[in-house]
């Protein structure tokens, strides 16, 4: 059986390419689990870590998080919802087999779905983590 090719979501922190700082990640869109309000200026995206997937028999599931920094909720009370809606549009991007740049802070690139949110405070990627 041939598995369908899927899209991948690319995120990068501020950094220099080739500096060995592990400042970029890429996850299959299908591993996205949730978006969570983290603070007034951050939203956390959670992905199932595909290297230790409990569904595929790993003893414990691990999860990868990507933290996005954005406008303060004090100046835009809908910012978290707007970020979540943009992520949903990005994940549901038509076509298959694409690497979609969601946020590349190092290069100042954001997905088109974030452009209208970049007016006062640029959407940026502030951290990555893998947790159990």
N, C-alpha and C positions, 0 to 999 in steps of 0.2 A: 504494500500500500504506500502510495506517495503522500507524504505529509504536505499540507499546504504551506507555501512560503509566507512568512508573516513580516510585519513591519517591526522595526526596532526604534527605540526612543533613546536619543543621545543627549547627555547632560555634561557640561564641563564647568569646572571652577575657574577662578582666575589663576593663571599659571603660564608657564612657557612650555610649548611642545617639546618633548624629548628631555625634560628635566628630571624624569623619574619620580615625580611627586604623586603619581596616581591621582591625577586631578580630573579624570574623565571616566564616565561609565556609560554603558549602553545596555538596555534591557528590552527583551521581547515585549511588545505591547500586550500580549496575552497574559503576562505575569503581573500586570497592574492589579492591585487589590483595593486601595482606598486613598483618598486625600483627606487630610485632617488639619483642622485649625491648630496651629502650634503656638502662635503668639500673635500679637497685634500686627506684626510685620512679616510673619512667616507662615507658610503652608507646607506640610510634610506629605510627600507622596510615598506610598508603600508598595513594594513589589515583592513577589515571592522570589527568593534567591534561587535561581535556576541551577546552581551548582550543588545544592543540598535540598532538593525538592522532596518533601515528605510524600507526595503523591507517587513519586518514582522509587519509594522504598527507603529513603534516608530515615535514620532513627529519630531525628528531631528536625523540625522545619526551621529554616532561617529566613529572615526577611531583610530586604535591602530598603533603605530609606534615602530619599533625596529631599533636601530642604530648599525650598524656593523663598527668596526674600522679595518683598514687594511693598507697595504703598501701605502706609499705616491705616488701620481700620478707623482711626479718628478722623481722617480726611476722606475716606471712602468706605462707608459702612458695608458695602457690597463686595469688597475686594476678594474675600475668600470664595464667595460664590462665583465671581467672575473668573478667578483662577481655575476653579473646578470645571466650569463650563468650557474654558479654553482647553484644558487637559482632555476632556471628553471628546471634543472636536478633533484634537490631534490624534488621539488613540483610534478614532473611527475614520481616519484618513483613508480615502478610497485607494485601491491599488494594493499590491502586495510586494514584499521584498525590498522595501525602502528602509533606509536609515534616515530618520526624521530628527533634525536638530530641534530639540525643544528649547533648551537654553544653553548657550555657549558663552559664559561670562568672559572667558579669556579673549574671545574674538568680538564680543559685543553683539552677538547674533541671538535673536529669539524667533520662535515660530511666529508665522503671520497671525495666528490666533491671539498672541499676546501683544501685538503692536498697539492696540488701543489702550492697553493697560500700562504702557510705558511712558505715559505723558508726564507724570510727576516724579515717580520713583521707578527706575528701571527694574524689570524683573531680572533677578540674578539667581545663580545657584550658589548656596552658601556652604553646604556640606553634604557628605555621603556617609553611610554607615551600614554595616551588616550586623543584625542582632538575632537572637533566638526568641 
